[in-house]
Amino acid sequence: MADNKTGSDFTGKPDTGDQSHDKVHPVGSGVGAAAGAATGAAVGTAVGGPVGTLVGAAVGAVAGGLVGHGVAEGVNPTVEDAYWRENYRSRPYVDASRSYDEYQPAYKYGWESRSRYGADRRFEDVEPELEHGWNTARGASRQTWSEARNATRDAWHRVEDKVTGKPHPDTTGTGSNYNR
């Protein structure tokens, strides 16, 4: 909520009217909280026994949730969807007779999965898991994994580029992995 005197919210940032970045990111915060709670509980048990377990889990959940939110905050689903809607036809794997709506579930799966798996995982490392999960993630899409794979990878790498600040060769459309 904006402070009318200062024009900023509780974060101290100026109130720009766009409050989407100040909301808790449910996926990032949830994953971070779970990982933090487990780590905190383990450390707490080692240091303080049963009471340490409870305190460690609580502190770890809060800290992990904040870290997870920070990682996921870089992904705005509305921005990603608008980007891919505007640019999907320029990608080398797209069949010109297919609409964006046929590719959208794969793009969404890519940007959501990159946020879920975190910065230390590469697409190639988790691809078997992604392929296994595609039948659930695709919803009403009729695309097989082999049809959705490139769009999923493309969205994954676009988010990776934003997080790391280093362009991935595949996001330029010149990567050699498009033909696999």
N, C-alpha and C positions, 0 to 999 in steps of 0.2 A: 504494500500500500504506500503510495507516495506521500511524502511529508510536504505539505503545501508551502511551508516556509523555505525549505531547502531545494525542493524539486528533485529529491532523490528518495529511493526506497531504503529499506533496512540494510541493504548491502553497501550503501554509501555511493552507489553508482548513480549518475544522473538519470532522471526519469525520461526515457525517450519515447514512452508510450508503448514500446514493444516489450512486453513482460514475459515473452516466451522463454527467455534464457534464465529467468529468475525462478522458474518453477522446478520442482523436483523431477528429475528424469526417472521414471519408474523402473526401467530395465537396468540402467546403469547403477542407480542407487540400490536396487534390490540385489543385484549380483555382488556389488561391492560390500553391502551389509552382510550378506551370507558369508563371503570369504573372510571379511574382517572379524565376524563373530567366531568363526571356527579358529582362526589364528589367535584371537584374543583369549578364547577359552583354553587353548593349548598352553599358551604362555602363562595364563593365570593359574592353571592347575599346577604347573611346574613350580611357580613361585609361591602361591598361597593356598594350595589345596582346594577343597570344595568351594570355599568362599571366593578364592581367587578365580576359580572357573567362572562363576557368575559375574563377578566384576569384570574380568577379562573379556567375556563374551559381550557384555553390554558396551564397554568402551570400544572394543573391536568392531562391533556392528555400526556404531556411530561413525567412527573413523573410516571404515570401509565404505559405508554409504556415501560419505562425502567424496572419497576418491572415485568411486564408481560413477557418481553424478558428474564429476569433472570430466571423466573420459567420455561419457555418453553425451554430454552437453554439446560437444562439437558436431553432433548429428541432429539436424533439424529435419524431421520427416517431410514437412511441407516444402522446404527448400529442395530436398533431394527429389521428391516427386516432380516438382515443377522443372527442375533441371533435366531429368530424364525424359519427361514428356516433351520438352523442347528439343532435346538432342538425340534421342534414341535412333532416329532414322540415319544419323551420320555414322553409326557404328557398323563395322564390317560384317558382323554376324547377323544383322537384322534382315529379315525377309520383307521387302518393300510392300508386299501385299498384306502384311499383318499390321494391325493397329497397336497403338501404345498399350491399350488395355490387355493385350495378350502378353506383353513383356513386363508390365508393371509388377506382378507378383514376384518375378525373379529379381528385379531391381530392389524391391522392398526387402526381399530375403537377404540380399547382399548387404545393404546398408545396416539392417538390423543385426545380422550375424556378425559383422565386423565389430559393432559395438558390444555385442554379447561376449565374443571371444577375447576381446582385449588386444592391447598393443603388441603383445609378445607372440602372437600367433599369426602365421602366414596362411593365406588362402590354401595353398598347396598342402599345408599340414592338416587342415581341417576339412578338406574337400570330401573325404569319405563320409564324415559325419553329416556334412551339408547334403550330400547326395541322399543319404538315408533319411534325412528330415524333410526333403523336398516334397514328398507325397502329402505330408501334413501341411507344410507351409504354403503350398501352391493354391490352396483353396479350390476355386472353380476353374483355375487355369488348366488347359489341356496339354500344356507343354510337358514333355518328358524332361528328365534331368539333363540329358545331352542337349536339348534345345534351350534350356534355361541356364545352363552352366555359364556361358559367356556373359550374359547380362548380370548374373549374380556376381561373378568375379569382377566385372566392370564396376558395379556399385561398391563392392568391397574395396577395391583399389582406390576409388574416388574418395571414400571416407579415410582410408589409410593415408592418402596424399594430404588431406586436410589435417590429420592428427600429427603426422611426422614432418610435414612441410617439404617432403621430398617426392617429386612426381614419380610414379611407377610407370615403367615403359608401356604397359598395357593401356593406361588411361589416355595415352596420346593416339591410340588406334594403330600404332605401329608395332605393338608387341607380337612376338612370335607365338605366344600361347593361344591366340585366337583360333588357330586351326586344329587344336587338339580335340 
